[in-house]
Amino acid sequence: MTHFISILLPLDGSAEAVKAAGCAFWLAQSLGATLHVLHTTTHPLLPADALARLGVPQARDARVVVHQPSGGAVAAVLRVIADHRIELVVMSARGESACADATLPQRLGSVAKAVLERSPVPVVLLPARYRESLPWTSMLAASSGETSADLALRTAARLATALGLKVTVVHSHEDGAAPLRPPLGSYADALAHECGARLNQMVERGLAGGANGEAGCVQEILLRTGDAASVLLEQVARHGASVLALGWHGAFGGGRALVLKRLLDEAECALLLVRATERVGARLKVGSEIDAR
């Protein structure tokens, strides 16, 4: 199945959180999906009044369901995901908690952080510098050879196919890094010429198991040399990409991926984050992972 039929938009009443509403409503309308709006409160209102209080724009063609449970926000998000078969979460990286402390090193609120660490479904995260540009026009997907990146590519292809978008796959190769290093003594352009086939195989593996026709959304596969974050930010700007898809392992603790931290701080496009839920032998590398200092 290609289409995402249920989307979740968690809101906490802050101006930062409601910035995700435009993207969430556009996705719901474009995909023909039901949009579930979640706000935890001890004083629930009528749905229309609740949306107005939250600053959500008037719903047009989207089917909207409003949830107003009491209790903790993270538990409520996970419960709605399970109970309503949510397939995609759309949220701002900054909510009320992040707004209260502008010095947060990752520009990430506590609820967003917990959801990213625990969500069983992909999350469209709008970073601090996100600039709304709707409709989406193109998508980038980071390829690294990791299981998590394969899952992200598969999700990106599924979503791009449903939206009628093309995907550019980007693999960043850092000097001295395996597995795409050419043999010693090879000619200067060996990285591009000799590694192309292996990179294509990597992408094909990432797309394996997807629905028929989804692989057709991939229009270009790029191999670039440099640190992963710089390469991805450069390619987002060059392609005018609306969204960047990448996989990760869901842990912000020791051994954090510096790539993801930098994207959260500098990216102006939406980030489609897909967490690897199965056990894998290696940690996520989008190019490479560097322990946080």
GIJORA-V93247 format. One record per pair of residues at least 4 apart in sequence whose C-alpha atoms are under 6 Angstrom apart, sorted by the first residue. I is the first residue (numbers start at 1). GAP is how many residues later the second one is. Records with the same first field share a line. If there is no record, write none. Layout:
# GIJORA-V93247
I: GAP + GAP
This chain:
# GIJORA-V93247
2: 156
3: 159
4: 83
5: 28
6: 27 + 28 + 80 + 81
7: 28 + 79 + 81 + 82
8: 27 + 28 + 81
9: 28 + 81 + 82
10: 27 + 28
11: 6 + 27 + 28
12: 27
13: 41
14: 82
16: 78 + 79
17: 75 + 78
20: 71 + 72
21: 4
24: 66
26: 4
27: 4
28: 4 + 5 + 7 + 34
29: 33
34: 29 + 30
35: 28 + 29
36: 28 + 29 + 30
37: 29
38: 29
39: 29
40: 28 + 29 + 30
41: 27 + 29
42: 28
44: 24
45: 4 + 5
46: 4
47: 19
51: 5
52: 4
79: 4
80: 4
81: 4 + 5
87: 34
88: 33 + 34 + 35
89: 34
90: 33 + 34
91: 34
92: 33 + 34
93: 15 + 19 + 32 + 33 + 34
94: 4 + 14 + 15
95: 14
97: 12
98: 11
106: 155
115: 4
117: 133 + 134
122: 151 + 152
123: 149 + 150
124: 147 + 148
125: 145 + 146
126: 4 + 144
127: 137
129: 139
130: 138 + 139
131: 137
136: 106
138: 27 + 28 + 103 + 104
139: 28 + 102 + 103 + 104 + 105
140: 27 + 28 + 29 + 104
141: 12 + 28 + 103 + 104
142: 27 + 28 + 104
143: 6 + 27 + 28
144: 142 + 143
148: 99 + 100 + 128
149: 97 + 98
150: 56
152: 4 + 94 + 95 + 122
154: 53
156: 4
157: 4 + 57
160: 4 + 5
161: 53
166: 51 + 52
167: 50 + 51 + 52
168: 50 + 51 + 52 + 53
169: 52
170: 52
171: 52
172: 52 + 53 + 56 + 115
173: 52
174: 51 + 52 + 53
180: 15
182: 9
190: 4
191: 4
192: 4
228: 59
229: 30
230: 4
235: 4
236: 4 + 5
242: 27
243: 26 + 27 + 28
244: 27 + 28
245: 26 + 27
246: 27
247: 26 + 27 + 28
248: 27 + 36
249: 26 + 27
250: 25
252: 4
255: 36
256: 35 + 36
257: 32 + 33
258: 32
262: 4
263: 4
285: 4
